[in-house]
Amino acid sequence: MPPEKTAEWAKIEAERDIKQQLLAAQNRECPYCGKPINMSAHLHEKVFRSKGGMPGLDNSVVLCSECHIGKKGEHKNRRPYWEKFQRR
């Protein structure tokens, strides 16, 4: 940890905390393909910040690297994968 906590470091810690909570909620599985995932998986924003999305649990999901990069392709025609994880 750096000697002084910078804004960038605080952002990294916040994203790590979000990722840990989402991994638990998703049973450590990628919601696209069902592969087991861990902390090295990718944090994905449902609505990008540049499009007005807010950082946080409600706008995030954790994906395996293959699904996040889009190599699989078949998920693009499915209904949004995060629907099964939405809070009710």
ChimeraX attribute file (.defattr): number of C-alpha atoms within 10 A of each C-alpha:
attribute: neighborCount
match mode: 1-to-1
recipient: residues
	/A:1	5
	/A:2	6
	/A:3	5
	/A:4	7
	/A:5	9
	/A:6	10
	/A:7	9
	/A:8	9
	/A:9	13
	/A:10	11
	/A:11	11
	/A:12	12
	/A:13	12
	/A:14	14
	/A:15	17
	/A:16	14
	/A:17	14
	/A:18	19
	/A:19	24
	/A:20	16
	/A:21	15
	/A:22	20
	/A:23	22
	/A:24	11
	/A:25	13
	/A:26	20
	/A:27	12
	/A:28	20
	/A:29	20
	/A:30	24
	/A:31	23
	/A:32	20
	/A:33	15
	/A:34	13
	/A:35	13
	/A:36	15
	/A:37	19
	/A:38	16
	/A:39	13
	/A:40	11
	/A:41	20
	/A:42	19
	/A:43	20
	/A:44	15
	/A:45	17
	/A:46	16
	/A:47	14
	/A:48	13
	/A:49	11
	/A:50	7
	/A:51	7
	/A:52	8
	/A:53	14
	/A:54	15
	/A:55	16
	/A:56	14
	/A:57	16
	/A:58	17
	/A:59	16
	/A:60	21
	/A:61	24
	/A:62	29
	/A:63	27
	/A:64	24
	/A:65	15
	/A:66	16
	/A:67	21
	/A:68	16
	/A:69	11
	/A:70	12
	/A:71	10
	/A:72	12
	/A:73	10
	/A:74	11
	/A:75	15
	/A:76	12
	/A:77	7
	/A:78	8
	/A:79	8
	/A:80	12
	/A:81	16
	/A:82	16
	/A:83	9
	/A:84	9
	/A:85	13
	/A:86	11
	/A:87	7
	/A:88	3
